[in-house]
């Protein structure tokens, strides 16, 4: 036997998002590739963490998170959605939403289980499924509204299907799944006795008067749905790694045991900071978030339209997919690199969000930036006119 990497290393290759971020740093550009919020952290959240450190809340927490945070999450969920969640039995705090999803997959999926996922998809969802030896099965969505065919969803179900993964609002498309679409997904899940894993991390980034529909609140869905979210985006604390899942207590304890094994716990004082934010920030904060990011969305979409890179206007989240087919290059990666080197603005090639074909004409731009930085990016993009 010779020394070498495990076969697993092929499951966790460097994402194209990270690759473009590295190249952006190399040329000193503006990074609209990675979903890193650089907007201000709410003072209540910062103070909550600082006070927790001063009070000595710096040791291990319970495997499912501090009681203060679990109670705050349950209260927030009830206020916003009407969903009743038991903070002692149905909430697991983890290392970000990605950690919550990873532990969910370890707890509920066996090797070879199939999970239906909609494309364009978020690459980390695929990496998580593959790393836990699940098998992604892809359902295409069509622009401009990123709709899917009900019959395609039904055809995708096999005897090995175990779950459907829904990201709403979605990265990278900004799609918000409608009630009708979620009811279709729910009917398929109930008919075939499937789990539904949701990623709702962008639930407060909603535009044009739309509403975020919580899949677990639909008929027959609460027991089979694992609702995954977090505060990384809402409070601009992507580096804090505070996420959570909400689910029936039949699943929660085992998800929590995997969380304990892999992460032990999310950082204790940062949990307290998030709890303070959830308790103290009112509806005006969340409404202001949608308004501010709606302005940013319109700013970047106008700039892209002005230079002939037609954007597919997002309904939520803080990304926009745009048609970059007019740029020089044989591949979308070459086109995105041309854009970076000509303007200093980094995007993500569209094929990073597709299994095989579909993203060749696209690139994703993140607009979670301070207005002055985003204005600079838009000015640079207009250099292509």
N, C-alpha and C positions, 0 to 999 in steps of 0.2 A: 504494500500500500504506500502511495506517495502523498505528501502533504498537498492540500488544495482546498478550495472553497467548497462549501456544501452546495448541493443542487438547488437549495432554496435561494441562493443569491440571484438567480435569474428572475425571481419573483419580485425583487425590490430594486430594479434598475433605477438610476437617477431619472426623475421625471423631467419632461420637456420644460415644465414651468421653472424648475430649479436651473436647468441648463440656460434658459434665456435670461434668468436673473443674474447668473454668473457672467454671461457675456455682456449684459447691460452694465454691470459693475466695472468690467474691464474697459469699456469705452466711455465710462462716466456719463451714461445716459439716464433717462427718466424711466423708472421701472413700472410699466403698466401691465406687466406679465403676472407677477405673483400677487395673490390676494392679501396683501399686508396692509392693514389699515394704519395710516399715519396721522389720523385725526386725533383730537384730544381725548384723553381718558377722563370720564366724569369725575369731578372732585370728590363726590361721595364715595366712589369706588376706591380712589387712591387713599383717602383718609381711612376708610374701613380697613384696608390692608396694613397701613402704617400703625394704626391703633392696635391691631391684632398682634403685630410684632412686639410692640411695646408692652402688651399685656401678657406676653409669653406664650401665645398660641403658635408654637413653632415645632411641635412634635407630631408624630403620626396621628392621623385621624382614624375614625372607624372606617372599615373597608368601603362603605357606601357614602362616605362624606360626613362633614359636620352637620349636626342636627339643625343649626341655624340656617345653613344653606339649603338643606333639603326642605325645611319648612318654608323658606322664602321662594323656592322653586314651585312648590305646591301652591302657594298663595298666588304667585304670578300666573300660573297655568289656569287657575280657577278664574282670576280676574279677566284674563284675555280671551279665554275659550269656553269657560263654563265647565271644563273638565275637572272632575274630582280625582285627586291622586293622593294616596296614603304616603306621607313623607317617611314613614318608618318601614314600609314594606314594598313600595313600588317605585322608588327613586334610587338610582345609582349614580353618584358623582364620579367622574373619571378624568383622565388626562386628555381633555379636549373631546370634541365630538368624534374625532378619529379614534381616540382610545375607547370611547363608548361603543362605537361600531365594531372595532376589533374584538372586544370582549364579548359582544353580542354574537358575533359570528362563531367564536370559539365555543360559546355555551350552547348554541342552538343548531349549528350546522355540522354535519359529518363530511369527511372527504368524499368528493364525488357528487354531493348535493348541488343541484342547479339553482341559481338565483337569477331571476329575470331583472334586467336593468335597461333603462331607456337611454338611447344615445341621440345627441351628444351627451357624454357622461363626464363626471369628475374622476380623473385618473386614480386618485387615492381610493375611491370606492372599489375599483377593479383590483388594485394592488392588494387591498385588504381581503377581498374574496379569494384571490389566487393564493395569497400567503396562508390562508386557512384551509386551502385545498378544496374550496368550493369552485363551481364552474359557472362563469357568467354566461347568460344567454341574452342576446341583444334585441331590443325592439326599437326600430328607427322612428324618429320624430321628424316631421317635415316643416321647414320654415314657410312663411314668416312667423306663424304662431306656434310652431313646434307641436303639431298635433300628431297623434298616433292612431293606428287603425285597431279597432276593437277586435277584429278577427285575427290580426297578427298576434295580439296578446294571448288569445285563446289557443292559437296554434302553437305558441311557444311552450305551453305547459306539457310536461311529460311525466312519466312515473317517477322521475328523479327530482322534479321540481320541489323545492322546499320553501322558497320565499320570493317575494317581489320587493325590490328596492326602489323607493320613490324619493327624489330630491325636489322639494318644493318650498320656497322658490328655488330654481335650479341654477347650479353652476355647471356649464358656462353660458347657458342660453338665456337665463333670466326668466324662464317660463314659470308661471304659477299654474299648477294643475287646478282645473275647475272642479266644482262639486260634481258635475256630471262625469268627468273623467275619473275622479276618485271613486265615485260610486261604481263605475265599470270595473275598476281595479279591485274594489272591495267584493263585488259579486264573484269575480274570478277567484279571489282568495278564499271566499267562503265555500264556493262550489268544490274547489280542489283541496280545501283544508291547508292553506298556505299561511305562513307568517307574512307580515308586511313590515319591512324595516324602512323607517323614514329618516331623512336628513332634513331638518327644518331650521338649520343654523341661521338662515337669512329671513326668518319669519317676520322681522320688523322692517325689512327693506321692501316696501310695497308701494307701487306707483299708480297714478291715474285712478284713484278711488277704488282699486281692487281690494279683495279680502283674501286673507290666508285661511284656507280651510284645513282643519286638523283631521287627518285620516282616521285617527283613533276615535273621533267623535261620531263617525258614521255608523249606521246600523250594523251590528254584528262584528264590529272591528276592534273594540277595545281589548278583548282578550288576546287577539292574535297580532296586535300591532306593538312594535317597539318604537317609541317616539324618541328620536335622538336630536339633541340640540345643544346649545351652549351659549356663552356670552362673549366669545372671542371677538365676534364681529360687532355685536350690539354695543359693547363697551370699549371697543378698540384695544383689546388686550390679547392679541393673538399669541403673544409669548407667554402668557400666564398658564395656558393649558387647563382651562376649567370648562368641562363639558359634562353632559349627563344623559341618561336615558330614563324614560318612563315606561313601565310595562307591568303586566300582571305579576303578582307576587310569585306565581309558579315559575317564572323565568328569572325574576330579579335576583334572587339569592345566588344562583349559579353564575349569572353575569357578574355579580359582585365578587364572587370568589376568584374568578379569572382576573378581575380588576386588581384584587389584592395580590395575586401571584405576579402579575406583570408590572404594575405601577405602584403597588402598596397603597398609595393615596395621592390625590392631587395636592399641591402645596397648601398647607393649612392656613397661613395668613392670607393668601390670595383667595381662598374659599370665603373667608370672612369679608374681604373687600367686595366680592361679587354679591354676597348676601346683603351687604349694606346698600349696594346699588339697586338691587331688586326691591328692597323694602322702601327706600327713600325716594326713588325717582318715580314721578307721576306720569300720567298718560301724555302730558305735554312733551316729555322727553322723547318718547317713542314716535309721536306724531311729527316732532321736529326732525327726527332722524330721517323719516321718509321724505319730508319736504326738502331737507338739505341734500339728500342723495338724489332726489328727483332732479334738482337743479344741476348736479354734477352729471347725471345721465344725459340730460339735454345738451349740456356743454360739449361732451365728448362726441355725442351722436351728430351734432351740428358740424363739428370739425371733420369728422369722417365723411359725412355727406358732401361737404364742400370740396373734398379732394377726390371724390369718386369712389370711395371705399364704402359702399352702401351698408349701413348698419341694420341689423334686425333688432328693432327697438325692444329692450328688455322690459318685462312687466314687473320684475322684482330682482332681488339680489343686487350686486354691484359690478356686473360684468356685461360686456356687449360683444356679440359675435358680429363681425363685419366681413363683407366680400372683398378680398384683397386680390382677386384674380387679375386685375389690370396691372399689377406690379410685375417687374421683371423677375424671372426665375422659373425653373422647371417644377419646383415643389413649393408647397406652402412654407416650408422651413426656409428655403432660399428667399422667398418673397418677404418673410418676416425679418430675415437677416438684412435684406436690402433696406427695408424700412428703418431698422435700427441704425444701420451705418449712415443712411442719408439724413435722418432726422434726429437720431439719439433717443427715439421712443421705442421701448421694448414691448412686444406683444407675445402671445403664445400661438404657434402654428396650429391650425385647426385639426390636423390629423391626430393631435394629442388627445382628442376627445371622442375618437371613433375607433372601432375595432379594426376595420379594414378600409372601406372607402366612405366618403361622405364629407370629409373635412378639408379636401384639397384646395378649396377656394376660400377658406375661412381663416381668420385669426381672432383671438380673444383679447380684449382690452379691459383692464381693471380700472375703475374710476373712483376707488376708495382712497382719494388723495385730498390733501388740503387744496382749497380752491386756487391758491396762487401757483402751486405746483401743477395742477391740472390745466390751468390757463397756459402755463409755459409749455406743457406737452402739446396742447392744441395749437399753439403758435408754431411749434416745431413741425407738427404734422402738416400745417398749411404751407410749409416750404415746398411740398410736392406739387402745389398748384401750378 
